[in-house]
């Protein structure tokens, strides 16, 4: 489990891509992503995937300038039920 706050990013990869493909495309290490969350296909036909990265990695990606392959970062708020009492 990651100790640093995570943010959601998207990456465009070939259909059927794996986490290692995303790490290589974005220049990230395995320690900078939430491997439990994994590489989630958003639109497999377009090769669009989501993954959670630590905040420092998201800042570095943002500083490098967005490429066609990278999108984000996006907020990843905790989702939990409301107490309606």
Backbone torsions as a table, in degrees:
resi	resn	phi	psi	omega
1	UNK	NA	136.8	-179.2
2	UNK	-77.8	142.5	179.5
3	UNK	-90.7	-28.4	-178.3
4	UNK	-83.7	148.2	177.3
5	UNK	-57.5	141.7	-179.7
6	UNK	-111.2	154.2	175.3
7	UNK	-128.1	154.0	-179.8
8	UNK	-87.6	133.4	173.1
9	UNK	-130.5	160.1	175.1
10	UNK	-117.1	154.2	178.5
11	UNK	-143.2	142.0	176.7
12	UNK	-99.6	122.1	-176.7
13	UNK	-137.5	165.8	175.1
14	UNK	-62.1	151.7	178.1
15	UNK	-53.9	138.1	179.5
16	UNK	80.2	15.6	-177.9
17	UNK	-64.3	157.4	177.6
18	UNK	-116.1	170.5	-178.9
19	UNK	-54.6	-40.8	-179.3
20	UNK	-59.1	-35.6	177.1
21	UNK	-63.2	-41.9	179.1
22	UNK	-66.1	-42.6	179.3
23	UNK	-59.8	-44.5	-179.7
24	UNK	-67.2	-42.9	-178.8
25	UNK	-62.9	-39.5	-176.1
26	UNK	-95.3	-7.0	-179.7
27	UNK	70.0	38.9	-178.3
28	UNK	-107.6	159.4	172.8
29	UNK	-99.6	162.9	179.2
30	UNK	-62.2	-26.6	179.7
31	UNK	-74.8	-11.4	-178.1
32	UNK	-97.8	0.1	-180.0
33	UNK	-124.2	155.6	176.2
34	UNK	-87.8	98.3	-177.0
35	UNK	-70.6	-23.2	175.5
36	UNK	-66.7	-38.5	176.9
37	UNK	-67.9	-42.6	176.2
38	UNK	81.4	-169.8	176.9
39	UNK	-99.8	110.1	-171.5
40	UNK	-101.4	121.3	177.4
41	UNK	-71.0	124.2	176.5
42	UNK	-95.3	-48.6	176.7
43	UNK	-141.3	85.5	-175.8
44	UNK	-58.1	-31.5	179.8
45	UNK	-65.1	-31.1	177.9
46	UNK	-97.8	-2.0	179.3
47	UNK	74.2	26.7	-178.0
48	UNK	-96.1	124.2	-177.8
49	UNK	-129.4	156.4	176.2
50	UNK	-119.2	150.2	172.1
51	UNK	-152.9	159.2	177.7
52	UNK	-98.8	129.9	177.8
53	UNK	-124.4	154.5	178.0
54	UNK	-66.3	153.5	-174.2
55	UNK	-57.2	-39.5	-179.8
56	UNK	-65.0	-36.4	177.5
57	UNK	-69.5	-40.2	178.2
58	UNK	-62.2	-39.5	178.3
59	UNK	-64.9	-40.7	179.2
60	UNK	-64.8	-42.7	177.7
61	UNK	-62.0	-41.1	-179.8
62	UNK	-66.7	-38.9	179.1
63	UNK	-65.7	-29.6	-179.9
64	UNK	-74.2	-12.4	-177.9
65	UNK	89.8	138.4	-179.0
66	UNK	-69.3	131.5	174.1
67	UNK	-102.2	176.9	177.8
68	UNK	-64.2	-23.3	-176.3
69	UNK	-84.4	-21.1	-170.7
70	UNK	-114.2	140.9	174.5
71	UNK	-139.2	142.3	177.7
72	UNK	120.4	-163.5	2.8
73	UNK	-79.0	157.5	179.1
74	UNK	-119.0	150.3	178.7
75	UNK	-62.6	151.6	177.8
76	UNK	-133.3	68.9	-176.1
77	UNK	-68.5	149.8	176.3
78	UNK	-68.4	133.0	179.4
79	UNK	-108.5	123.8	179.8
80	UNK	-150.2	159.0	-178.5
81	UNK	-68.5	151.6	174.7
82	UNK	-80.8	149.2	172.9
83	UNK	-89.6	105.0	-174.3
84	UNK	-95.5	20.0	179.6
85	UNK	-74.7	NA	NA
